């Protein structure tokens, strides 16, 4: 059975350390440490499966215990893992430091395994990409792989920029090929276009060939632009903030699921905000 969505991106183990009191830099802080399956692409696929979509993940994990655990957990969530490859480099990892209020202080990611998602791997999955109703990629992929993917499926491709440094790949991609939708946050927009002004940023990114942009603004919600109008979608908190990790991934999954269900762009973005609210209000990084 063909997948409704093909997700191509990072799969890694998250190590999250949360202070029990206000964090003090330069010293050891008492807290809680949690190790959970993660990765932007993997989280999006996990969330989509939990919402009821038929989804397959294209990714690379290492030949190690973390890689085996990731595949097992992703399969258990309902994701087709038959397109995950196992290779030599260590499975990706993401180490996050969270303050006592659940807000991110800083993080380090080691996503060298994602460098092995090459244009050849994109070509090897061209059948599934062609059959899918939507394709999602994260900017853990090498830029040349994003470009190869856009050439195959740019008219149904959503790109999640991941982080400020990796968001630069979105600009490289759009200089080569138009894309349906991207989901940058405000910091990423400022990095790419030198502004946090919604209308100015939207105008610049549409001029580069992006049809739709959903601009995530954290606790302020999201701004949705189709090149003609820009709509504001309020955040949908589902309780107090426990842990912000994975909120953006949940927002993307909700957006994609809403579009698959035939919702308007604004209603799909609203569903994304609802899913982000659920994740923020839990210690998990995904919908459970």
N, C-alpha and C positions, 0 to 999 in steps of 0.2 A: 504494500500500500504506500503510495507516494506521500511524502510529508507535505503538510500545508506550508510549513516554514523550514527553511534551511538556515541554521545559525553557524557562522564561521568565525571562530575567535578563540580567545584564551581560556584555558582550564588550569586552575592552580589551587593550591591549598592556602587558605587564609589563616594567618596567625594574628589574633586580635587581643591586644593588651589594654585593659580599661582600668584607669586609676579609680580607687575608692573615694579619694578626695581630690580637690583641685590639684592638677599636676604641677610639680615643681621640676623645672628643667635642670639638668646637670647633676641629678641625683637619682637614687632608686626610689620608686613610688610603690607602696603596697597596692595591690590590685588583683584583677582576675584575668587569666589568660585562657583563650578559647581557640581551638583549632577546628576549622570547618571547611567543607568543600567550597570553592569560590572560582573566580575568573569571570570577567564581564560576559563573554560569550556563553560560557557554561551556565552562569546564573540566569541569563535571559532565556536560554533553552529550558532550564529547570522550571522557571516561572511560567513559561508558556505551556509546558506540559501540565503543570498543576492547574492552570486555567482551563485545560481541556483541548488544547491544540495538538495536532499531530506534528511533531517537531523532531528533526534530526540535527545532531551536532557534528560539525567537522572541526577537529582540533588535533593537537599533538600532546601526548603526555610522555613522561620518561619511563624507563624500565626500572621502576622502583616502587616501593610500597605506597607512596603517595599517589602515583599514577594509577595503580590498581584500585586504590580506595576511591579515587575520583570517578573512575569508570563505573564502579559498583554503585556509588551513590547517585550518579546521574541516571543510570539505568533504572534504579529504584524509583526515581522521580517520574518516570514515564517517557524519558527521552530515548530515541533511537541512537545508540552509541556505536553502531556498526561502522561508522565513518570516522571514528577516532583512531588515529595512528599512534603506535608506540615506537619511540625512537630513543637514541642514546642519551641526549642531554637530560639533566635532572628535570623532574616535573616542576612547572612554574610555582612560584610562591609569592605571597603578598603579606607583608608584615605591617600592621597598622597600630598606631598608638592613639587611644581614645581618652579624652578627658572624662571626668566623673559624670558629666552630663550627656555622654554619648557622642559628643562632637569630635570629629577627626582633628588630631593635632598634627600628625605627619604620618607618612607611610613610605615604604620602599617595596618595589616589586621587581622580581627576577623572572622575566618572561622570555628567556632565551629560547625555550621550546617553541614559542609561537613564531619565531623566525623561520621555522621549518614548514610553516604553512605557505608554501611557495606557489608561484603561478602554475607549476606542474600539478600540484595537489588540487588547485582550483579546476584545472582541466580534467583531472581524474574524476571529479564530482560533477561534471557538467550536466550529466543526465538528471541528477536530482535537482540541481539548480534550475534547470529548464522546466522541470515539472512542478516546482514549488510555486505557491501563490505569492509568497513574499520571501525575500532573502535578507538576513541581518548579518552585518559584519562589524567587528570592533577594530579599533585602530591599534590593537596589538599586532595585527597583520603587517608584514612589510608593505611599503607603499606600492611596489610593483604588483603584489598580489591583490591589493584593493583595486588597482587599475584593471587587472585581468578580470576580476569579478564584475566590475562595472561594465566592461565591454560585453560580458555575457548577459547581465541582468540589471543594468543601471535603472531601467524603468520600474523595477519593483524592489530596489535595494534601499535598505535603511542602514546608515552608518552611525555608530556610536563612537564619539571621539575618545573616550576612556579617561584622558587626563590632559593637563595643559601641555606638557611636552609632546605627547602623542597626537594631540589634536592638529598639529601642523601637517600631518599626513592627509587630513581632510582637504586642506588647501591644495596640496600637491595633486590629490585625486581629482578635484573639481577643475583644475587647470588642464586635465587630460580628458575627462569624460563627465557628462551630466549624471546626476543621481536623483532618485526620487525624494528621499527625506534624510535629514540628519538631526541629531539630538544633542547639540552642544549645551554646556552650562555657561553661566555668565563669565566665569574666569577664562574659559576656553574661547569665547567670543572676543574677549578683550585681547587675548594673545594673538588671535588670528587677524583681527580688524582694528585693533587699537581703540575700541570703544565699548562701553556698556550700554549705550543708547539703543533701545530695542529696534526702533525704526531704521536707524542708520545701519546697524549690524545686519538686519534682515535684508535691507536693500543691497548691501554689498555681497552677501552670500547668495542671494537669488541671481544677481548679475553674473556670478561665476558658474551658474548652471544647476543650482539646487532648486528643485520644484517646491518643496515644503521644508520648513524648518520649525522644530519644536524646541524652544529655548528654555531650558530648565533653570529656575531661579531659587532652588532650595526651598526654604520655608515660605517664600512668597508665591510658590506655585510655578506656573509655566506660561509662556507666551507662544502663540501658534500663528505662523504666517504662511499663506499660500501664494504670496507675491502680489495679491490684490488687497487683502484685508489682514489685520492682525488682531487676534482675540486673546483675552486674558483668561486663564483657567486657575482658579484658586487652589491652593494646597488643600488636601483632604486628610487632615490628621485623624488617626484612628486611636489616639491615646498619647500619653507622654512619650518623649524621646527616650528610647532605651539604647539604640545603636544605629547610627546613620549608614553603616556599611551596607551596600547593596541596594540602597533606595533608588539610585538612578537606574540600575538594571531592572528593578521592578517597574519603574515608570515606563521604560522602553517596552517591556513585555506587555504591560497593560495597553499601551498605545497600539502595538502590533495586533494584539488580540482583538481590540475594538475595531480596527480597520478590517480584519478578517471577518468580523461579524457584520460588516456593512454599516458601522456607525459613521457619523460625520467625523471630520478631523477633530473638531473641538470636543465632541463627546468621547472619542477615542483617547484624546489627551487627558480628559477628565478621569477616565477609567485608569489611565496610567498613574495619575496623582493618587487615586484611591489605593492602588496597589503599593505605591511608595509609602503611603501612610501606614499600611499594614506592616510593612517590613521595619520601618523606623520604630514602631511600637513593640517590637519583639527583639530578642537577643539573636535571632537567626538572620542570615543575610539573604534569605530567599523566602518565598511563600511556602508555608508548610501546612 
